[in-house]
Amino acid sequence: MNGSTTSPETGAEGFGPFAHLTAPSAALYRQVMRAFVTAKERFAVHLRPEDVYGALPPEMRPAEVDAVTKALDSLVAWGNLRADPDTARVTAVEDFYRKRFIYQLTHAGESAEEALAVYDEALGRRGALQAVALHDIVTQLRALLVLAAEDEPDPAKTHLALDGLASRFAALADNARAFMGSLQRTIDLHDVEEEAFLAYKDRLIQYLERFIQDLITLGGRIARLILELEEDGRIEGLLWAAAAREAADASPEEAPHAEREACERWSGRWNGLGGWFLSRDGREAQARLLRSRALGAIPQLLAVVRALNERRSGRSDRSADLRTLARWFAEAPDDDARHRLWRTAFGLYPARHLTVDADTLAARAARPVPAGTPWSEAEPLRISPQLRRTGSYERRGKPRKVEDREARRRQLAEIAAKQRAETAAARARLVTDGTTRLSALGELDPVAFGLFLQLLGDALATWRPGMRHTVATSNDGSMEIRLSALADGTTAEIRTPGGVFRGPDHHVDIIDRTDGEEDQ
């Protein structure tokens, strides 16, 4: 016995515990269900209508408790709640005949609320590019290298390290996807206010640039650690050790295949990690695609800023003007109005240097002249005497002053020229006269060092197991780098104003592919 009544808002049949989402009072139903979820978190199982009424936000609270009781009965009918007779407050025989119930969540209603919470969280998630996760992945990979060097790696430590690595990598990948999706919505100005966009676009660009630098630096380090773990099949032993530890807790019916299935799951996770930072089987590394997408987002953001500035400065938008004109044509009452609009919009009217008087217009209206009539056969036009005498029919006012934007254009041209000069100087600084060592590059300024990190990241992203030499091209095709590994184990140091960059020494040959093109 649940004592429920059918609500007039139960039109969403077949949706079960989700039916309240399509009801007219959906907002009230959601708040009522949240009151029950909150109460359960506080270990309160049953709620009376008065309790629910008091738990509602003031702006969502109905005027009477009866409205809440009606909503509770509807939720009972949909299966979200269960109603039980409230016998705790019965003091007389008459109370047995009154409608008094206490309500609690059903299993279906609780599951529906959990699903809606996950949906709300995913819908509002913006994500983030986590440079900290990159550092954590490097730390976990180094821990796995230490375990792989042992004769018998500890299964508990191995499983813990692999689990931490998989968790951080999954968080990095999920957040990167969510962030790039929200970034595209920002670029398209979907659900974004223009004022808010202009306020944080500088911080967003700096954030992207900082993550790109971390991804270039740490991505190459992660790729090298992955390759070291895959040498001589060391990672397979660690994966089997983690799988064996998981299989120890399997049920008897799952035990015969538990270890193999667990190892397959760990192998899939490891392959996903490798595919994120290494280009394999003809597929470009996901980290490189993310870097390219983030790099491409910066000029797109700047283009949005330019478009907003042009819109604010009053510059005409031809597509918007044509859409407005099309709407005017659609709203015109008749064909005559459309013809007048056409002539006004596109200037299809008689010569503008002539002006006719009212009598001429009246005569033409009474006896229309076909458009194909030659001018020699048409009746002459009567011109205003003022036009014949002065050459001008109406007095012209002072023209509006045109804003001089020459200084701004000159400033933008100077900034663009300066940036081109800095980029050209950085390319010239990095170009090597044949093959040399990384340690021989010497000290680099910030612009040259940033370009060097991009080239080095492109080269390391193409590195595969067993390779000793690779060739890569920058995203814009202006630079080419040829990298060869050394067997002497030496370390290269490149000094910059911001610190010292260290890493294994390599033979390097950097070529400027724009030589001769800019002079043509």
C-alpha positions as CSV (number, residue, x, y, z in Angstrom):
1,M,0.0,0.0,0.0
2,N,1.5,3.3,-1.0
3,G,-1.5,5.6,-0.8
4,S,-0.5,7.5,-3.9
5,T,-2.7,9.4,-6.2
6,T,-2.3,10.1,-9.9
7,S,-1.1,13.6,-10.7
8,P,-2.5,15.5,-13.6
9,E,1.1,16.0,-14.8
10,T,1.8,12.3,-15.4
11,G,1.6,12.8,-19.2
12,A,5.2,11.6,-19.7
13,E,4.3,7.9,-19.6
14,G,7.0,5.4,-20.2
15,F,9.8,7.5,-18.8
16,G,9.5,6.0,-15.3
17,P,11.6,7.9,-12.7
18,F,12.6,10.4,-15.3
19,A,9.1,11.5,-16.2
20,H,9.2,14.5,-13.8
21,L,11.8,16.1,-16.1
22,T,9.2,16.8,-18.8
23,A,6.4,17.8,-16.5
24,P,5.3,21.5,-16.3
25,S,6.5,21.8,-12.7
26,A,9.9,20.1,-13.4
27,A,11.8,22.7,-11.4
28,L,9.8,22.0,-8.3
29,Y,10.1,18.2,-8.7
30,R,13.9,18.5,-9.0
31,Q,14.1,20.5,-5.8
32,V,11.9,18.0,-4.0
33,M,14.1,15.1,-5.1
34,R,17.3,17.0,-4.1
35,A,15.7,17.5,-0.6
36,F,15.4,13.7,-0.3
37,V,19.0,13.1,-1.6
38,T,20.3,15.7,0.9
39,A,18.4,14.1,3.7
40,K,19.7,10.6,2.9
41,E,23.3,12.0,3.1
42,R,22.4,13.1,6.6
43,F,21.1,9.6,7.4
44,A,17.4,10.7,7.4
45,V,15.4,8.1,5.6
46,H,11.7,9.3,5.8
47,L,10.4,12.8,5.3
48,R,7.0,14.3,5.9
49,P,5.5,16.9,3.5
50,E,6.3,19.6,6.1
51,D,9.9,18.6,6.2
52,V,10.2,18.8,2.4
53,Y,8.4,22.1,2.4
54,G,10.9,23.5,4.9
55,A,13.9,22.1,2.9
56,L,12.9,23.8,-0.4
57,P,14.8,27.1,-1.4
58,P,12.6,30.1,-0.5
59,E,12.3,31.1,-4.2
60,M,11.0,27.6,-5.1
61,R,8.7,27.2,-2.1
62,P,5.0,27.1,-2.9
63,A,2.5,29.2,-0.9
64,E,0.9,26.1,0.7
65,V,2.1,22.7,1.9
66,D,-0.6,21.1,-0.2
67,A,1.3,21.9,-3.4
68,V,4.3,20.0,-2.0
69,T,2.0,17.1,-1.0
70,K,0.7,17.0,-4.6
71,A,4.2,16.9,-6.0
72,L,5.1,14.1,-3.6
73,D,2.1,12.0,-4.8
74,S,3.1,12.5,-8.4
75,L,6.7,11.4,-7.7
76,V,5.2,8.3,-6.0
77,A,3.2,7.5,-9.1
78,W,6.3,7.8,-11.3
79,G,8.3,5.5,-9.0
80,N,10.7,8.0,-7.6
81,L,9.4,7.9,-4.0
82,R,7.5,5.4,-1.8
83,A,4.7,6.5,0.5
84,D,4.0,4.8,3.8
85,P,1.2,5.5,6.3
86,D,2.3,7.9,9.0
87,T,1.2,6.2,12.1
88,A,3.6,8.0,14.5
89,R,1.3,11.0,14.9
90,V,-2.0,9.1,15.2
91,T,-3.7,10.1,18.5
92,A,-7.3,9.4,17.8
93,V,-9.5,7.1,15.7
94,E,-10.3,9.9,13.3
95,D,-6.6,10.2,12.4
96,F,-6.7,6.8,10.8
97,Y,-9.0,8.2,8.1
98,R,-6.9,11.2,7.3
99,K,-4.4,11.1,4.5
100,R,-1.0,11.1,6.3
101,F,2.1,9.7,4.7
102,I,5.8,9.7,5.1
103,Y,8.0,9.4,2.0
104,Q,11.3,7.9,1.1
105,L,13.5,7.4,-2.0
106,T,13.0,4.3,-4.0
107,H,16.0,2.5,-5.6
108,A,14.9,3.7,-9.0
109,G,14.5,7.3,-7.8
110,E,17.9,7.3,-6.2
111,S,19.5,5.8,-9.3
112,A,17.8,8.5,-11.4
113,E,19.1,11.3,-9.2
114,E,22.7,9.8,-9.4
115,A,22.4,9.8,-13.2
116,L,21.1,13.4,-13.3
117,A,24.0,14.5,-11.0
118,V,26.5,12.9,-13.4
119,Y,24.7,14.6,-16.4
120,D,24.7,18.0,-14.7
121,E,28.4,17.7,-13.8
122,A,29.4,16.7,-17.4
123,L,27.2,19.4,-18.9
124,G,28.8,22.2,-16.9
125,R,32.4,20.8,-17.1
126,R,34.9,23.1,-18.8
127,G,38.0,20.9,-18.2
128,A,41.5,22.1,-17.9
129,L,44.9,21.5,-19.5
130,Q,46.8,19.9,-16.6
131,A,50.5,20.6,-16.7
132,V,50.6,19.1,-13.2
133,A,49.3,15.8,-14.6
134,L,52.3,15.7,-17.0
135,H,54.7,16.0,-14.1
136,D,52.9,13.2,-12.2
137,I,53.1,11.0,-15.3
138,V,56.8,11.5,-15.4
139,T,57.1,10.6,-11.7
140,Q,55.1,7.4,-12.1
141,L,57.0,6.3,-15.2
142,R,60.3,6.8,-13.3
143,A,58.9,4.7,-10.5
144,L,58.1,2.0,-12.9
145,L,61.6,2.1,-14.3
146,V,63.0,1.5,-10.8
147,L,60.6,-1.4,-10.3
148,A,61.5,-2.9,-13.8
149,A,65.2,-2.9,-12.8
150,E,64.4,-5.3,-9.9
151,D,64.7,-9.0,-10.3
152,E,61.3,-9.6,-8.7
153,P,59.2,-6.4,-8.7
154,D,56.9,-6.0,-5.7
155,P,53.3,-6.7,-7.0
156,A,51.7,-4.2,-4.6
157,K,54.1,-1.4,-5.5
158,T,53.8,-2.2,-9.2
159,H,50.0,-2.2,-9.1
160,L,49.9,1.0,-7.1
161,A,52.3,2.7,-9.6
162,L,50.4,1.6,-12.7
163,D,47.0,2.5,-11.1
164,G,48.3,6.0,-10.3
165,L,49.7,6.3,-13.8
166,A,46.4,5.2,-15.4
167,S,44.4,7.6,-13.2
168,R,46.5,10.6,-13.9
169,F,46.6,9.8,-17.7
170,A,42.8,9.3,-17.8
171,A,42.2,12.6,-16.0
172,L,44.6,14.4,-18.3
173,A,42.9,13.0,-21.5
174,D,39.4,13.6,-20.2
175,N,40.1,17.2,-19.1
176,A,42.0,17.9,-22.3
177,R,38.9,16.8,-24.4
178,A,36.5,18.8,-22.2
179,F,38.8,21.9,-22.3
180,M,39.2,21.9,-26.1
181,G,35.4,21.5,-26.4
182,S,34.7,24.4,-24.1
183,L,37.5,26.4,-25.9
184,Q,35.8,25.8,-29.3
185,R,32.5,27.0,-27.8
186,T,34.3,30.1,-26.5
187,I,35.8,30.8,-30.0
188,D,32.3,30.4,-31.5
189,L,30.9,32.6,-28.7
190,H,28.3,29.9,-27.8
191,D,26.9,30.5,-24.3
192,V,29.7,33.1,-23.7
193,E,29.1,36.8,-23.1
194,E,31.3,39.1,-25.1
195,E,32.3,41.2,-22.1
196,A,33.4,38.0,-20.2
197,F,35.3,36.8,-23.3
198,L,37.2,40.1,-23.7
199,A,38.0,40.1,-20.0
200,Y,39.8,36.8,-19.8
201,K,41.1,36.2,-23.3
202,D,44.6,37.4,-22.4
203,R,44.8,35.0,-19.4
204,L,43.5,32.2,-21.7
205,I,46.2,32.8,-24.3
206,Q,48.9,32.9,-21.7
207,Y,47.5,29.7,-20.2
208,L,47.6,28.0,-23.6
209,E,51.1,29.1,-24.3
210,R,52.3,27.9,-20.9
211,F,50.7,24.5,-21.4
212,I,52.1,24.2,-24.9
213,Q,55.7,24.8,-23.6
214,D,55.1,22.2,-20.8
215,L,53.7,19.7,-23.3
216,I,56.7,20.1,-25.6
217,T,59.2,19.7,-22.8
218,L,57.5,17.0,-20.7
219,G,55.9,15.2,-23.7
220,G,59.4,14.4,-25.1
221,R,60.5,13.2,-21.7
222,I,57.5,11.0,-21.3
223,A,58.0,9.5,-24.8
224,R,61.6,8.6,-23.9
225,L,60.6,7.0,-20.6
226,I,57.9,4.9,-22.4
227,L,60.4,3.7,-24.9
228,E,62.9,2.8,-22.1
229,L,60.2,0.7,-20.4
230,E,59.3,-1.1,-23.6
231,E,62.9,-2.1,-24.2
232,D,63.5,-5.8,-23.8
233,G,59.8,-6.3,-22.8
234,R,60.2,-4.9,-19.3
235,I,56.8,-3.4,-19.2
236,E,55.1,-6.8,-19.9
237,G,56.4,-8.2,-16.7
238,L,55.0,-5.2,-14.7
239,L,51.6,-5.5,-16.4
240,W,51.4,-9.2,-15.6
241,A,52.4,-8.5,-12.0
242,A,49.6,-5.9,-11.7
243,A,47.1,-8.3,-13.4
244,A,48.0,-11.1,-11.0
245,R,47.4,-8.9,-8.0
246,E,44.0,-8.0,-9.4
247,A,43.1,-11.6,-10.2
248,A,43.7,-12.6,-6.6
249,D,40.4,-11.0,-5.6
250,A,38.4,-12.6,-8.4
251,S,35.4,-14.8,-7.7
252,P,35.7,-18.5,-8.2
253,E,33.8,-18.5,-11.5
254,E,35.9,-15.7,-12.9
255,A,39.3,-16.9,-11.5
256,P,40.4,-19.1,-14.5
257,H,40.4,-16.2,-16.9
258,A,40.7,-13.2,-14.5
259,E,44.5,-12.8,-14.8
260,R,44.6,-12.8,-18.6
261,E,41.6,-10.4,-18.9
262,A,43.2,-8.1,-16.3
263,C,46.5,-8.2,-18.3
264,E,44.6,-7.3,-21.5
265,R,43.0,-4.3,-19.8
266,W,46.4,-3.1,-18.5
267,S,47.9,-3.6,-22.0
268,G,45.1,-1.5,-23.5
269,R,45.8,1.3,-21.0
270,W,49.5,1.2,-21.7
271,N,48.9,1.3,-25.5
272,G,46.6,4.3,-25.0
273,L,49.3,6.0,-23.0
274,G,51.9,5.2,-25.7
275,G,49.6,6.4,-28.5
276,W,49.1,9.7,-26.7
277,F,52.8,10.6,-26.6
278,L,54.3,8.5,-29.5
279,S,53.4,8.4,-33.2
280,R,52.8,4.7,-34.1
281,D,51.4,2.7,-36.9
282,G,51.0,5.7,-39.1
283,R,48.9,7.6,-36.5
284,E,50.1,10.9,-35.2
285,A,50.6,11.2,-31.4
286,Q,47.6,12.7,-29.6
287,A,49.9,15.0,-27.7
288,R,51.1,16.5,-31.0
289,L,47.5,16.9,-32.2
290,L,46.6,18.6,-29.0
291,R,49.5,20.9,-29.3
292,S,48.6,21.8,-32.9
293,R,44.9,22.3,-31.8
294,A,46.0,24.6,-28.9
295,L,48.4,26.5,-31.2
296,G,45.6,27.0,-33.8
297,A,43.3,28.2,-31.1
298,I,45.4,31.2,-30.3
299,P,45.0,32.9,-33.8
300,Q,41.4,32.0,-33.7
301,L,40.9,33.7,-30.4
302,L,42.7,36.8,-31.8
303,A,40.4,36.7,-34.9
304,V,37.4,36.7,-32.6
305,V,38.8,39.7,-30.8
306,R,39.3,41.5,-34.1
307,A,35.8,40.7,-35.1
308,L,34.4,42.0,-31.8
309,N,36.4,45.2,-32.1
310,E,35.2,45.8,-35.7
311,R,31.6,45.2,-34.6
312,R,32.0,47.7,-31.7
313,S,33.7,50.3,-33.9
314,G,30.6,50.4,-36.2
315,R,32.1,48.6,-39.2
316,S,29.4,47.2,-41.4
317,D,28.8,43.5,-41.5
318,R,27.7,42.7,-45.1
319,S,26.2,39.3,-44.2
320,A,24.2,40.8,-41.4
321,D,23.0,43.6,-43.7
322,L,21.9,41.2,-46.3
323,R,20.0,39.1,-43.7
324,T,18.3,42.2,-42.5
325,L,17.4,43.2,-46.0
326,A,16.0,39.7,-46.7
327,R,13.8,39.9,-43.6
328,W,12.5,43.3,-44.8
329,F,11.6,41.8,-48.1
330,A,9.8,38.9,-46.4
331,E,7.9,41.4,-44.1
332,A,6.9,43.7,-47.0
333,P,3.0,43.9,-47.4
334,D,2.9,43.7,-51.2
335,D,4.9,43.7,-54.4
336,D,4.8,47.5,-54.7
337,A,6.5,47.8,-51.3
338,R,9.1,45.2,-52.4
339,H,9.8,47.1,-55.6
340,R,10.3,50.4,-53.6
341,L,12.6,48.6,-51.2
342,W,14.6,47.1,-54.1
343,R,15.0,50.5,-55.7
344,T,16.0,52.1,-52.4
345,A,18.5,49.4,-51.5
346,F,20.3,49.0,-54.8
347,G,19.9,52.4,-56.3
348,L,17.6,51.3,-59.2
349,Y,15.8,54.6,-59.7
350,P,16.1,57.5,-62.2
351,A,19.3,59.5,-62.5
352,R,20.1,61.0,-59.1
353,H,21.3,64.3,-60.5
354,L,17.8,65.1,-61.7
355,T,14.9,66.1,-59.5
356,V,11.3,66.3,-60.7
357,D,8.5,68.3,-59.2
358,A,5.2,67.1,-57.8
359,D,3.3,67.8,-61.0
360,T,5.6,65.5,-63.0
361,L,5.3,62.8,-60.4
362,A,1.5,63.1,-60.5
363,A,1.4,62.9,-64.3
364,R,3.6,59.9,-64.4
365,A,1.5,58.2,-61.8
366,A,-1.6,58.8,-63.9
367,R,0.0,57.7,-67.2
368,P,2.8,55.3,-66.3
369,V,5.6,55.0,-68.9
370,P,6.9,51.5,-69.7
371,A,10.4,50.8,-68.6
372,G,11.5,49.9,-72.1
373,T,10.4,53.2,-73.7
374,P,13.3,54.9,-75.4
375,W,14.1,58.3,-73.9
376,S,13.7,60.0,-77.3
377,E,10.0,58.8,-77.4
378,A,9.2,59.5,-73.8
379,E,7.7,62.8,-72.6
380,P,10.2,65.3,-71.3
381,L,10.8,65.8,-67.6
382,R,10.1,69.1,-66.0
383,I,13.2,70.2,-64.1
384,S,13.0,72.5,-61.1
385,P,14.1,76.1,-62.0
386,Q,16.3,76.2,-59.0
387,L,18.3,73.3,-60.4
388,R,18.8,75.1,-63.7
389,R,19.7,78.3,-62.0
390,T,22.1,77.1,-59.3
391,G,23.1,73.6,-60.4
392,S,22.0,72.3,-57.0
393,Y,18.6,71.5,-55.8
394,E,19.1,71.2,-52.0
395,R,21.5,72.7,-49.6
396,R,24.3,70.3,-48.5
397,G,25.3,70.2,-44.9
398,K,28.8,69.8,-43.5
399,P,30.1,66.3,-44.1
400,R,30.7,64.2,-41.1
401,K,34.3,64.1,-39.9
402,V,36.0,60.8,-40.8
403,E,38.0,59.3,-38.0
404,D,41.7,59.0,-38.8
405,R,42.9,55.5,-38.1
406,E,46.3,55.9,-39.7
407,A,48.1,56.0,-36.4
408,R,46.5,52.7,-35.2
409,R,47.2,51.0,-38.6
410,R,50.8,52.2,-38.4
411,Q,51.2,50.9,-34.9
412,L,49.8,47.5,-35.9
413,A,52.1,47.4,-38.9
414,E,55.1,48.2,-36.6
415,I,54.1,45.4,-34.2
416,A,53.7,42.9,-37.0
417,A,57.0,43.9,-38.6
418,K,58.7,43.6,-35.2
419,Q,57.3,40.1,-34.7
420,R,58.3,39.0,-38.2
421,A,61.8,40.4,-37.5
422,E,62.1,38.5,-34.2
423,T,60.9,35.3,-35.8
424,A,63.3,35.7,-38.7
425,A,66.1,36.4,-36.3
426,A,65.2,33.3,-34.2
427,R,65.2,31.1,-37.3
428,A,68.6,32.5,-38.4
429,R,70.0,31.9,-34.9
430,L,68.9,28.3,-34.9
431,V,70.0,27.4,-38.4
432,T,73.1,25.2,-38.2
433,D,75.8,25.1,-40.8
434,G,75.5,21.3,-41.3
435,T,75.3,18.7,-38.5
436,T,76.4,19.8,-35.0
437,R,75.7,18.9,-31.4
438,L,72.9,20.2,-29.3
439,S,75.5,21.3,-26.7
440,A,77.1,23.5,-29.4
441,L,74.0,25.7,-29.8
442,G,75.1,28.0,-27.0
443,E,72.9,30.5,-25.3
444,L,69.5,31.3,-26.8
445,D,67.2,34.3,-26.3
446,P,63.5,33.6,-25.3
447,V,62.2,33.8,-28.8
448,A,64.8,31.5,-30.3
449,F,64.5,29.1,-27.3
450,G,60.7,28.9,-27.8
451,L,61.1,28.0,-31.5
452,F,63.8,25.5,-30.5
453,L,61.4,23.7,-28.1
454,Q,58.7,23.5,-30.7
455,L,61.2,21.9,-33.2
456,L,62.5,19.5,-30.6
457,G,59.0,18.5,-29.6
458,D,58.1,17.8,-33.2
459,A,61.2,15.6,-33.6
460,L,60.7,13.7,-30.4
461,A,57.0,13.1,-31.2
462,T,58.0,11.1,-34.3
463,W,60.6,9.0,-32.4
464,R,59.8,5.3,-32.4
465,P,61.4,2.3,-30.7
466,G,64.8,1.4,-32.1
467,M,65.1,4.6,-34.0
468,R,68.5,6.5,-34.0
469,H,67.6,9.2,-36.5
470,T,64.5,11.2,-37.3
471,V,63.4,14.2,-39.4
472,A,60.5,16.5,-38.6
473,T,59.1,19.7,-40.0
474,S,57.5,22.6,-38.0
475,N,53.8,23.1,-38.1
476,D,54.1,26.1,-40.5
477,G,56.6,24.2,-42.7
478,S,59.3,27.0,-42.3
479,M,61.8,24.9,-40.4
480,E,63.2,21.3,-40.6
481,I,65.1,19.5,-37.9
482,R,67.2,16.3,-38.3
483,L,68.0,14.6,-35.0
484,S,70.4,11.7,-34.4
485,A,71.0,9.9,-31.1
486,L,74.6,9.7,-29.7
487,A,76.0,6.6,-27.9
488,D,78.5,8.4,-25.7
489,G,75.8,9.4,-23.0
490,T,76.9,13.0,-22.9
491,T,74.5,15.8,-21.6
492,A,73.7,19.0,-23.5
493,E,73.1,22.3,-21.8
494,I,71.4,25.2,-23.4
495,R,71.4,28.4,-21.4
496,T,68.6,31.0,-21.6
497,P,67.7,34.1,-19.6
498,G,65.1,32.0,-17.7
499,G,67.5,29.1,-16.8
500,V,69.4,26.1,-18.1
501,F,67.8,23.4,-20.4
502,R,69.5,20.0,-20.0
503,G,69.1,16.7,-21.8
504,P,70.8,13.9,-23.6
505,D,73.1,15.3,-26.3
506,H,72.3,14.6,-29.9
507,H,73.5,15.4,-33.4
508,V,71.2,18.1,-34.8
509,D,70.8,19.8,-38.2
510,I,68.3,22.6,-38.4
511,I,67.4,24.0,-41.8
512,D,65.4,27.1,-42.7
513,R,63.1,26.0,-45.5
514,T,62.1,29.6,-46.3
515,D,65.5,30.6,-47.6
516,G,65.0,32.1,-51.1
517,E,61.2,32.3,-50.8
518,E,61.0,35.6,-49.0
519,D,63.4,37.2,-51.4
520,Q,61.3,36.3,-54.5
